[in-house]
Amino acid sequence: MLWIWIAAVVVALIALAVAGAKLLGQLGGLRRAAVKLQRRQADAAKLQQGAAELEQTLARLQQRTEELQDRLAALSAEK
């Protein structure tokens, strides 16, 4: 009867080891996914910064365009 108890414990330990190995494998996948997500978040932040800089450049160009149009209008009015 003792061998039945020993066999049950061994089977339970094997099942626990298999479940633990699967869990560790999934954790590795989750870790890789988290790293990818962090990289994408960093890339998104860089893109947002670049977009903000482009918006500022566009605003400056629009301002210069308006100034040049005003100058051209003033020159045309003088003639």
N, CA, C and O atoms as a GROMACS GRO file, in nm:
protein
  316
    1MET      N    1   0.082  -0.119   0.000
    1MET     CA    2   0.000   0.000   0.000
    1MET      C    3   0.087   0.126   0.000
    1MET      O    4   0.048   0.230  -0.054
    2LEU      N    5   0.203   0.114   0.061
    2LEU     CA    6   0.294   0.229   0.064
    2LEU      C    7   0.337   0.269  -0.076
    2LEU      O    8   0.352   0.388  -0.104
    3TRP      N    9   0.358   0.172  -0.162
    3TRP     CA   10   0.402   0.202  -0.299
    3TRP      C   11   0.295   0.280  -0.374
    3TRP      O   12   0.329   0.357  -0.465
    4ILE      N   13   0.168   0.262  -0.340
    4ILE     CA   14   0.059   0.339  -0.405
    4ILE      C   15   0.072   0.486  -0.368
    4ILE      O   16   0.058   0.575  -0.452
    5TRP      N   17   0.100   0.512  -0.240
    5TRP     CA   18   0.118   0.650  -0.194
    5TRP      C   19   0.241   0.713  -0.260
    5TRP      O   20   0.237   0.829  -0.303
    6ILE      N   21   0.346   0.640  -0.269
    6ILE     CA   22   0.468   0.690  -0.332
    6ILE      C   23   0.442   0.720  -0.480
    6ILE      O   24   0.484   0.823  -0.531
    7ALA      N   25   0.372   0.630  -0.548
    7ALA     CA   26   0.340   0.652  -0.689
    7ALA      C   27   0.252   0.774  -0.707
    7ALA      O   28   0.272   0.852  -0.800
    8ALA      N   29   0.154   0.792  -0.619
    8ALA     CA   30   0.065   0.909  -0.627
    8ALA      C   31   0.143   1.038  -0.608
    8ALA      O   32   0.120   1.136  -0.679
    9VAL      N   33   0.236   1.039  -0.513
    9VAL     CA   34   0.318   1.158  -0.490
    9VAL      C   35   0.408   1.186  -0.609
    9VAL      O   36   0.424   1.301  -0.650
   10VAL      N   37   0.467   1.082  -0.665
   10VAL     CA   38   0.555   1.098  -0.782
   10VAL      C   39   0.476   1.152  -0.900
   10VAL      O   40   0.521   1.243  -0.969
   11VAL      N   41   0.359   1.097  -0.924
   11VAL     CA   42   0.273   1.145  -1.035
   11VAL      C   43   0.234   1.291  -1.011
   11VAL      O   44   0.236   1.372  -1.104
   12ALA      N   45   0.199   1.324  -0.889
   12ALA     CA   46   0.162   1.462  -0.857
   12ALA      C   47   0.281   1.556  -0.879
   12ALA      O   48   0.263   1.666  -0.932
   13LEU      N   49   0.400   1.514  -0.838
   13LEU     CA   50   0.518   1.597  -0.858
   13LEU      C   51   0.549   1.615  -1.006
   13LEU      O   52   0.588   1.724  -1.049
   14ILE      N   53   0.532   1.510  -1.084
   14ILE     CA   54   0.555   1.520  -1.229
   14ILE      C   55   0.454   1.616  -1.291
   14ILE      O   56   0.490   1.699  -1.374
   15ALA      N   57   0.328   1.604  -1.251
   15ALA     CA   58   0.225   1.694  -1.303
   15ALA      C   59   0.255   1.839  -1.264
   15ALA      O   60   0.238   1.930  -1.344
   16LEU      N   61   0.299   1.858  -1.141
   16LEU     CA   62   0.334   1.992  -1.096
   16LEU      C   63   0.453   2.047  -1.174
   16LEU      O   64   0.455   2.165  -1.208
   17ALA      N   65   0.551   1.963  -1.201
   17ALA     CA   66   0.668   2.007  -1.278
   17ALA      C   67   0.629   2.044  -1.421
   17ALA      O   68   0.677   2.143  -1.475
   18VAL      N   69   0.542   1.965  -1.482
   18VAL     CA   70   0.497   1.994  -1.619
   18VAL      C   71   0.420   2.125  -1.622
   18VAL      O   72   0.440   2.209  -1.711
   19ALA      N   73   0.331   2.143  -1.526
   19ALA     CA   74   0.253   2.267  -1.520
   19ALA      C   75   0.345   2.387  -1.496
   19ALA      O   76   0.326   2.493  -1.557
   20GLY      N   77   0.444   2.371  -1.410
   20GLY     CA   78   0.539   2.479  -1.384
   20GLY      C   79   0.621   2.514  -1.507
   20GLY      O   80   0.647   2.631  -1.533
   21ALA      N   81   0.661   2.412  -1.582
   21ALA     CA   82   0.739   2.437  -1.704
   21ALA      C   83   0.655   2.513  -1.806
   21ALA      O   84   0.704   2.605  -1.872
   22LYS      N   85   0.529   2.474  -1.820
   22LYS     CA   86   0.440   2.545  -1.913
   22LYS      C   87   0.422   2.690  -1.869
   22LYS      O   88   0.423   2.782  -1.951
   23LEU      N   89   0.404   2.710  -1.740
   23LEU     CA   90   0.386   2.845  -1.688
   23LEU      C   91   0.509   2.931  -1.713
   23LEU      O   92   0.498   3.046  -1.753
   24LEU      N   93   0.627   2.875  -1.689
   24LEU     CA   94   0.750   2.949  -1.714
   24LEU      C   95   0.766   2.982  -1.863
   24LEU      O   96   0.814   3.090  -1.898
   25GLY      N   97   0.724   2.890  -1.949
   25GLY     CA   98   0.728   2.918  -2.093
   25GLY      C   99   0.636   3.033  -2.130
   25GLY      O  100   0.672   3.118  -2.212
   26GLN      N  101   0.518   3.038  -2.071
   26GLN     CA  102   0.426   3.147  -2.098
   26GLN      C  103   0.478   3.279  -2.042
   26GLN      O  104   0.460   3.385  -2.103
   27LEU      N  105   0.543   3.273  -1.927
   27LEU     CA  106   0.599   3.395  -1.869
   27LEU      C  107   0.708   3.453  -1.959
   27LEU      O  108   0.721   3.574  -1.971
   28GLY      N  109   0.784   3.365  -2.021
   28GLY     CA  110   0.886   3.412  -2.114
   28GLY      C  111   0.823   3.484  -2.232
   28GLY      O  112   0.872   3.588  -2.276
   29GLY      N  113   0.713   3.429  -2.283
   29GLY     CA  114   0.642   3.493  -2.392
   29GLY      C  115   0.584   3.628  -2.350
   29GLY      O  116   0.589   3.724  -2.426
   30LEU      N  117   0.531   3.634  -2.230
   30LEU     CA  118   0.478   3.760  -2.178
   30LEU      C  119   0.589   3.863  -2.160
   30LEU      O  120   0.569   3.982  -2.186
   31ARG      N  121   0.704   3.818  -2.117
   31ARG     CA  122   0.818   3.909  -2.098
   31ARG      C  123   0.860   3.968  -2.233
   31ARG      O  124   0.887   4.088  -2.243
   32ARG      N  125   0.867   3.883  -2.335
   32ARG     CA  126   0.904   3.931  -2.469
   32ARG      C  127   0.799   4.030  -2.521
   32ARG      O  128   0.833   4.131  -2.582
   33ALA      N  129   0.673   3.999  -2.497
   33ALA     CA  130   0.566   4.090  -2.541
   33ALA      C  131   0.575   4.224  -2.468
   33ALA      O  132   0.552   4.329  -2.528
   34ALA      N  133   0.609   4.221  -2.341
   34ALA     CA  134   0.622   4.345  -2.265
   34ALA      C  135   0.738   4.429  -2.318
   34ALA      O  136   0.728   4.552  -2.325
   35VAL      N  137   0.847   4.364  -2.353
   35VAL     CA  138   0.962   4.437  -2.409
   35VAL      C  139   0.925   4.501  -2.543
   35VAL      O  140   0.959   4.616  -2.569
   36LYS      N  141   0.854   4.425  -2.627
   36LYS     CA  142   0.809   4.480  -2.755
   36LYS      C  143   0.717   4.600  -2.734
   36LYS      O  144   0.727   4.700  -2.804
   37LEU      N  145   0.627   4.588  -2.637
   37LEU     CA  146   0.535   4.697  -2.607
   37LEU      C  147   0.610   4.820  -2.560
   37LEU      O  148   0.576   4.932  -2.601
   38GLN      N  149   0.709   4.803  -2.477
   38GLN     CA  150   0.787   4.917  -2.430
   38GLN      C  151   0.861   4.983  -2.544
   38GLN      O  152   0.869   5.106  -2.550
   39ARG      N  153   0.915   4.902  -2.637
   39ARG     CA  154   0.982   4.959  -2.754
   39ARG      C  155   0.884   5.039  -2.839
   39ARG      O  156   0.915   5.148  -2.885
   40ARG      N  157   0.766   4.983  -2.859
   40ARG     CA  158   0.667   5.053  -2.940
   40ARG      C  159   0.621   5.182  -2.873
   40ARG      O  160   0.596   5.281  -2.941
   41GLN      N  161   0.610   5.180  -2.742
   41GLN     CA  162   0.573   5.302  -2.670
   41GLN      C  163   0.682   5.408  -2.686
   41GLN      O  164   0.651   5.526  -2.703
   42ALA      N  165   0.807   5.366  -2.680
   42ALA     CA  166   0.917   5.460  -2.699
   42ALA      C  167   0.916   5.515  -2.841
   42ALA      O  168   0.938   5.635  -2.862
   43ASP      N  169   0.890   5.429  -2.938
   43ASP     CA  170   0.882   5.474  -3.077
   43ASP      C  171   0.767   5.572  -3.095
   43ASP      O  172   0.781   5.673  -3.165
   44ALA      N  173   0.654   5.543  -3.033
   44ALA     CA  174   0.538   5.632  -3.043
   44ALA      C  175   0.570   5.768  -2.981
   44ALA      O  176   0.530   5.872  -3.034
   45ALA      N  177   0.640   5.768  -2.869
   45ALA     CA  178   0.677   5.895  -2.805
   45ALA      C  179   0.769   5.976  -2.896
   45ALA      O  180   0.754   6.098  -2.907
   46LYS      N  181   0.863   5.909  -2.962
   46LYS     CA  182   0.952   5.978  -3.056
   46LYS      C  183   0.874   6.035  -3.174
   46LYS      O  184   0.900   6.147  -3.218
   47LEU      N  185   0.780   5.958  -3.224
   47LEU     CA  186   0.698   6.004  -3.335
   47LEU      C  187   0.613   6.125  -3.294
   47LEU      O  188   0.597   6.220  -3.371
   48GLN      N  189   0.559   6.121  -3.173
   48GLN     CA  190   0.481   6.234  -3.124
   48GLN      C  191   0.568   6.359  -3.113
   48GLN      O  192   0.525   6.469  -3.147
   49GLN      N  193   0.690   6.341  -3.065
   49GLN     CA  194   0.782   6.455  -3.054
   49GLN      C  195   0.813   6.510  -3.192
   49GLN      O  196   0.813   6.631  -3.213
   50GLY      N  197   0.838   6.421  -3.287
   50GLY     CA  198   0.865   6.464  -3.424
   50GLY      C  199   0.747   6.536  -3.485
   50GLY      O  200   0.764   6.634  -3.557
   51ALA      N  201   0.626   6.487  -3.458
   51ALA     CA  202   0.505   6.551  -3.510
   51ALA      C  203   0.489   6.691  -3.450
   51ALA      O  204   0.451   6.784  -3.520
   52ALA      N  205   0.519   6.704  -3.322
   52ALA     CA  206   0.509   6.836  -3.258
   52ALA      C  207   0.610   6.933  -3.319
   52ALA      O  208   0.578   7.049  -3.343
   53GLU      N  209   0.731   6.885  -3.346
   53GLU     CA  210   0.831   6.970  -3.408
   53GLU      C  211   0.789   7.010  -3.550
   53GLU      O  212   0.808   7.124  -3.591
   54LEU      N  213   0.731   6.916  -3.622
   54LEU     CA  214   0.683   6.948  -3.757
   54LEU      C  215   0.570   7.050  -3.754
   54LEU      O  216   0.563   7.138  -3.839
   55GLU      N  217   0.482   7.038  -3.655
   55GLU     CA  218   0.373   7.136  -3.640
   55GLU      C  219   0.429   7.275  -3.613
   55GLU      O  220   0.381   7.374  -3.669
   56GLN      N  221   0.531   7.283  -3.529
   56GLN     CA  222   0.593   7.413  -3.500
   56GLN      C  223   0.658   7.470  -3.626
   56GLN      O  224   0.647   7.590  -3.653
   57THR      N  225   0.727   7.385  -3.701
   57THR     CA  226   0.790   7.430  -3.825
   57THR      C  227   0.685   7.478  -3.923
   57THR      O  228   0.703   7.582  -3.987
   58LEU      N  229   0.577   7.406  -3.935
   58LEU     CA  230   0.469   7.446  -4.025
   58LEU      C  231   0.409   7.579  -3.984
   58LEU      O  232   0.380   7.664  -4.068
   59ALA      N  233   0.390   7.597  -3.855
   59ALA     CA  234   0.334   7.725  -3.806
   59ALA      C  235   0.429   7.840  -3.840
   59ALA      O  236   0.384   7.948  -3.880
   60ARG      N  237   0.560   7.818  -3.824
   60ARG     CA  238   0.657   7.924  -3.858
   60ARG      C  239   0.654   7.953  -4.008
   60ARG      O  240   0.660   8.068  -4.050
   61LEU      N  241   0.646   7.847  -4.089
   61LEU     CA  242   0.640   7.867  -4.234
   61LEU      C  243   0.513   7.940  -4.275
   61LEU      O  244   0.516   8.025  -4.365
   62GLN      N  245   0.404   7.909  -4.212
   62GLN     CA  246   0.279   7.979  -4.242
   62GLN      C  247   0.290   8.127  -4.206
   62GLN      O  248   0.243   8.214  -4.280
   63GLN      N  249   0.353   8.154  -4.093
   63GLN     CA  250   0.371   8.293  -4.051
   63GLN      C  251   0.458   8.368  -4.152
   63GLN      O  252   0.427   8.480  -4.191
   64ARG      N  253   0.567   8.305  -4.195
   64ARG     CA  254   0.656   8.368  -4.292
   64ARG      C  255   0.584   8.388  -4.426
   64ARG      O  256   0.603   8.490  -4.492
   65THR      N  257   0.502   8.292  -4.464
   65THR     CA  258   0.426   8.304  -4.588
   65THR      C  259   0.330   8.423  -4.581
   65THR      O  260   0.319   8.500  -4.676
   66GLU      N  261   0.263   8.437  -4.470
   66GLU     CA  262   0.172   8.550  -4.451
   66GLU      C  263   0.248   8.683  -4.456
   66GLU      O  264   0.202   8.779  -4.517
   67GLU      N  265   0.365   8.687  -4.393
   67GLU     CA  266   0.445   8.809  -4.395
   67GLU      C  267   0.488   8.843  -4.538
   67GLU      O  268   0.483   8.958  -4.580
   68LEU      N  269   0.532   8.741  -4.612
   68LEU     CA  270   0.574   8.765  -4.750
   68LEU      C  271   0.456   8.809  -4.836
   68LEU      O  272   0.472   8.896  -4.922
   69GLN      N  273   0.340   8.752  -4.815
   69GLN     CA  274   0.222   8.794  -4.890
   69GLN      C  275   0.186   8.938  -4.858
   69GLN      O  276   0.148   9.015  -4.947
   70ASP      N  277   0.198   8.976  -4.731
   70ASP     CA  278   0.171   9.115  -4.693
   70ASP      C  279   0.270   9.209  -4.760
   70ASP      O  280   0.231   9.316  -4.807
   71ARG      N  281   0.398   9.170  -4.765
   71ARG     CA  282   0.499   9.254  -4.831
   71ARG      C  283   0.470   9.267  -4.980
   71ARG      O  284   0.479   9.376  -5.036
   72LEU      N  285   0.434   9.155  -5.043
   72LEU     CA  286   0.402   9.159  -5.185
   72LEU      C  287   0.279   9.248  -5.211
   72LEU      O  288   0.275   9.323  -5.308
   73ALA      N  289   0.182   9.237  -5.124
   73ALA     CA  290   0.062   9.322  -5.140
   73ALA      C  291   0.098   9.469  -5.124
   73ALA      O  292   0.046   9.554  -5.196
   74ALA      N  293   0.189   9.498  -5.028
   74ALA     CA  294   0.230   9.637  -5.005
   74ALA      C  295   0.309   9.687  -5.126
   74ALA      O  296   0.290   9.801  -5.167
   75LEU      N  297   0.395   9.606  -5.184
   75LEU     CA  298   0.471   9.646  -5.303
   75LEU      C  299   0.379   9.666  -5.422
   75LEU      O  300   0.400   9.758  -5.501
   76SER      N  301   0.280   9.582  -5.435
   76SER     CA  302   0.185   9.596  -5.546
   76SER      C  303   0.102   9.723  -5.529
   76SER      O  304   0.068   9.788  -5.627
   77ALA      N  305   0.069   9.756  -5.406
   77ALA     CA  306  -0.011   9.877  -5.380
   77ALA      C  307   0.071  10.002  -5.409
   77ALA      O  308   0.014  10.104  -5.450
   78GLU      N  309   0.203   9.999  -5.388
   78GLU     CA  310   0.287  10.116  -5.412
   78GLU      C  311   0.302  10.145  -5.562
   78GLU      O  312   0.323  10.260  -5.599
   79LYS      N  313   0.291  10.046  -5.645
   79LYS     CA  314   0.310  10.063  -5.788
   79LYS      C  315   0.190  10.119  -5.852
   79LYS      O  316   0.188  10.141  -5.973
   0.00000   0.00000   0.00000
